[in-house]
Amino acid sequence: MPSGSPRPLRADAARNRASILGAAAEVFAAAGTDAPLEEIARRAEVGIGTLYRHFPTRAALIEQVYRGRVDALCATAPELLERFTPVQALEEWVLSFTAYVGQKRGMVAALRAAMGEDVATVFTDTHEKLSAATTLLLDAARHKG
């Protein structure tokens, strides 16, 4: 493995990381990004030290939750096209996007405050993913007339 490449996580560490991200998404959606990290660790059923090993700062955790939500939303676009007509898929995706926007609750402001100008990279990356998913759905709908 080349130096500088992150080592793959052990299975238990990967489960802990996923559990922390899931709990953080729930807690942030319900209580905002200022919610106690101890509550996230409790819901994830890990110790606070485990949370900090995976996410050394609140900003790092918020960023990964934000990116994860965008990735999950964007992953639904091709799945929706397999299950529905292109127009129905687009409608379903817009509903999912609206729900996603409602769950961001303070994440953008928290990222800006914590990351300063470095946040531009996060927003550029996620904007590109959202644009690609939207374009996929719109192009499919256009193609069907």
Disulfide bonds with the S-S distance in Angstrom:
none
